[in-house]
Amino acid sequence: MTFDELLAKVRKIADKADVSGIGFLAAQINITGDNGGVFYAEVKDGRVNVEPYPYNDRNCEITMSMDNFNKLIDGKLDPVAAFTLGKLKVGGDVGKALEFSKIVRK
């Protein structure tokens, strides 16, 4: 999967996500490896925006490989287990990172 395909997949999931009850969330996601890249997801005013740019004022930063991120959003990798096993690294607010993972999981 290319980075652009991953971004399209995340946008499709985000369009269907129920973000009621989430005030503001800004997560930067760093995808490592050959097809890696950086994007952010922002929940604001009841909407989710996903853009292929870094986010300087983020609540959290999540770093994963392409393969593991795909497993996470497909529901095949538990975010807590991934964090514990070192497959997911978090900078900033770990609670916001967990909130983000709930938004993007199918």
Residue frames as qw, qx, qy, qz and C-alpha x, y, z in Angstrom:
[[0.000, 0.890, 0.456, 0.000, 0.00, 0.00, 0.00],
 [0.387, 0.424, -0.033, 0.818, 1.26, 3.47, -0.82],
 [0.135, -0.235, -0.456, 0.848, 1.07, 6.42, 1.54],
 [0.319, 0.018, -0.210, -0.924, -1.60, 8.06, -0.66],
 [0.567, -0.227, -0.717, -0.335, -3.73, 4.90, -0.52],
 [0.401, -0.297, -0.705, 0.505, -3.39, 4.83, 3.26],
 [0.039, 0.144, 0.184, -0.972, -4.40, 8.49, 3.47],
 [0.472, -0.105, -0.454, -0.749, -7.50, 7.81, 1.34],
 [0.559, -0.266, -0.786, 0.010, -8.39, 4.84, 3.57],
 [0.262, -0.271, -0.556, 0.740, -8.06, 6.93, 6.74],
 [0.212, 0.049, -0.069, -0.974, -10.16, 9.73, 5.22],
 [0.534, -0.200, -0.642, -0.512, -12.90, 7.26, 4.32],
 [0.503, -0.337, -0.735, 0.305, -12.95, 5.88, 7.87],
 [0.155, -0.192, -0.331, 0.911, -12.85, 9.40, 9.34],
 [0.302, -0.141, -0.339, -0.880, -15.84, 10.49, 7.24],
 [0.643, -0.342, -0.603, -0.325, -17.95, 7.81, 8.94],
 [0.419, -0.042, -0.681, 0.598, -16.52, 8.28, 12.45],
 [0.391, -0.805, -0.400, -0.197, -18.76, 9.32, 15.30],
 [0.445, 0.207, -0.349, 0.798, -16.88, 12.16, 16.97],
 [0.419, -0.728, -0.189, -0.509, -19.73, 13.41, 19.12],
 [0.756, -0.649, -0.062, 0.060, -18.44, 14.12, 22.60],
 [0.728, -0.083, 0.070, 0.676, -14.90, 14.88, 21.40],
 [0.026, -0.917, -0.123, 0.379, -14.15, 18.55, 21.81],
 [0.370, 0.845, -0.371, -0.108, -10.77, 18.98, 20.11],
 [0.843, -0.257, 0.419, 0.217, -8.16, 16.45, 19.11],
 [0.478, 0.799, -0.340, -0.130, -5.11, 16.90, 16.91],
 [0.825, -0.297, 0.450, 0.169, -2.94, 13.86, 16.24],
 [0.355, 0.714, -0.529, -0.289, 0.08, 13.71, 13.97],
 [0.947, -0.032, 0.318, -0.016, 0.75, 10.26, 12.55],
 [0.080, 0.713, -0.644, -0.265, 4.24, 9.34, 11.37],
 [0.972, 0.162, 0.133, -0.104, 4.29, 6.27, 9.13],
 [0.296, -0.673, 0.622, 0.269, 7.75, 4.73, 8.97],
 [0.715, 0.081, 0.663, 0.206, 9.33, 2.60, 6.26],
 [0.341, 0.038, 0.582, 0.737, 9.69, 2.77, 2.49],
 [0.046, -0.570, -0.595, -0.564, 6.12, 3.98, 1.85],
 [0.327, -0.536, -0.544, 0.556, 6.05, 6.21, 4.90],
 [0.071, 0.544, 0.210, 0.809, 4.95, 9.77, 5.38],
 [0.079, -0.213, -0.565, 0.793, 3.31, 12.18, 7.80],
 [0.226, -0.516, -0.501, -0.657, -0.33, 13.18, 8.14],
 [0.080, -0.010, 0.601, -0.795, -2.57, 14.62, 10.78],
 [0.274, -0.541, -0.743, -0.281, -6.11, 14.05, 11.93],
 [0.023, -0.066, 0.341, -0.937, -7.95, 16.89, 13.62],
 [0.184, -0.606, -0.770, -0.073, -11.32, 16.66, 15.33],
 [0.066, -0.178, -0.195, 0.962, -12.86, 20.09, 15.61],
 [0.449, 0.190, 0.045, -0.872, -16.46, 21.30, 15.68],
 [0.777, 0.159, 0.492, -0.358, -17.82, 17.77, 15.23],
 [0.781, 0.599, -0.142, -0.107, -15.81, 17.05, 12.07],
 [0.764, -0.359, 0.388, 0.371, -12.65, 15.09, 11.30],
 [0.465, 0.839, -0.248, -0.132, -10.09, 16.55, 8.91],
 [0.845, -0.218, 0.357, 0.334, -7.23, 14.40, 7.63],
 [0.398, 0.901, -0.163, -0.059, -4.40, 16.15, 5.79],
 [0.917, 0.127, -0.086, 0.368, -0.94, 15.08, 4.58],
 [0.207, 0.746, -0.267, 0.573, 1.04, 17.59, 6.64],
 [0.429, -0.090, -0.660, 0.610, 2.75, 17.80, 10.03],
 [0.346, -0.801, -0.339, -0.351, 0.69, 19.46, 12.81],
 [0.322, 0.430, -0.470, 0.701, 2.78, 21.67, 15.08],
 [0.349, -0.324, 0.405, -0.780, 0.19, 22.26, 17.83],
 [0.676, -0.100, -0.679, -0.269, -0.82, 18.61, 18.13],
 [0.715, -0.545, 0.210, -0.384, -2.05, 16.88, 21.28],
 [0.781, -0.304, 0.539, 0.084, -0.10, 13.75, 20.43],
 [0.392, 0.619, -0.593, -0.334, 2.23, 12.19, 17.90],
 [0.898, -0.052, 0.414, -0.138, 1.89, 8.55, 16.88],
 [0.225, 0.630, -0.681, -0.298, 4.66, 6.67, 15.10],
 [0.811, 0.017, 0.568, -0.142, 4.08, 3.26, 13.50],
 [0.209, -0.167, 0.782, 0.563, 5.06, 1.22, 10.48],
 [0.474, 0.107, -0.389, -0.782, 2.68, 1.10, 7.52],
 [0.491, -0.087, -0.855, -0.140, 1.90, -2.56, 8.19],
 [0.221, -0.277, -0.761, 0.543, 1.11, -2.05, 11.87],
 [0.232, 0.218, 0.143, -0.937, -0.97, 1.08, 11.24],
 [0.519, 0.017, -0.582, -0.625, -3.06, -0.85, 8.70],
 [0.435, -0.200, -0.867, 0.136, -3.58, -3.61, 11.25],
 [0.040, -0.238, -0.525, 0.816, -4.62, -1.00, 13.82],
 [0.385, 0.202, -0.043, -0.899, -7.24, 0.66, 11.61],
 [0.571, 0.006, -0.697, -0.435, -8.51, -2.73, 10.38],
 [0.733, -0.453, 0.154, -0.483, -9.11, -3.75, 14.00],
 [0.933, 0.097, -0.333, 0.099, -6.46, -6.50, 13.89],
 [0.541, 0.152, -0.451, 0.693, -4.05, -4.81, 16.30],
 [0.417, -0.810, -0.402, 0.090, -5.06, -3.52, 19.72],
 [0.214, 0.845, -0.164, 0.461, -3.56, -0.06, 20.35],
 [0.565, -0.731, 0.329, -0.196, -2.67, -0.84, 23.98],
 [0.928, -0.097, 0.295, 0.207, -0.95, -4.09, 22.98],
 [0.644, 0.633, 0.040, 0.429, 0.85, -2.29, 20.13],
 [0.097, -0.889, 0.254, -0.369, 2.10, 0.36, 22.56],
 [0.764, -0.535, 0.351, -0.077, 3.19, -2.26, 25.08],
 [0.902, 0.086, 0.312, 0.287, 5.06, -4.27, 22.43],
 [0.308, -0.553, 0.297, 0.715, 6.77, -1.17, 21.01],
 [0.392, 0.373, 0.685, 0.488, 4.90, -1.32, 17.69],
 [0.007, -0.856, -0.342, -0.389, 3.30, 2.06, 18.41],
 [0.449, -0.140, -0.309, 0.827, 5.18, 4.99, 19.88],
 [0.097, -0.874, -0.434, -0.195, 3.40, 8.00, 21.36],
 [0.339, 0.058, -0.219, 0.913, 4.67, 11.47, 22.04],
 [0.277, -0.284, -0.031, -0.917, 2.50, 13.87, 24.01],
 [0.589, -0.129, 0.399, -0.691, -0.89, 12.99, 25.47],
 [0.008, -0.070, 0.991, 0.116, -1.31, 9.20, 25.51],
 [0.336, 0.436, 0.696, -0.460, -5.03, 9.59, 26.30],
 [0.442, 0.652, -0.079, -0.611, -5.56, 11.61, 23.12],
 [0.175, 0.388, -0.832, -0.356, -3.64, 8.98, 21.13],
 [0.167, 0.172, 0.959, -0.149, -6.00, 6.30, 22.46],
 [0.393, 0.599, 0.381, -0.584, -8.97, 8.51, 21.59],
 [0.334, 0.583, -0.469, -0.573, -7.61, 8.87, 18.04],
 [0.020, 0.172, -0.969, -0.177, -7.20, 5.10, 17.69],
 [0.318, 0.388, 0.792, -0.349, -10.88, 4.63, 18.58],
 [0.404, 0.655, 0.026, -0.639, -11.88, 7.07, 15.82],
 [0.362, 0.567, -0.590, -0.447, -9.97, 5.36, 13.03],
 [0.191, -0.103, 0.976, -0.016, -10.64, 1.72, 13.91],
 [0.450, -0.095, -0.601, -0.654, -13.30, 0.01, 11.82]]
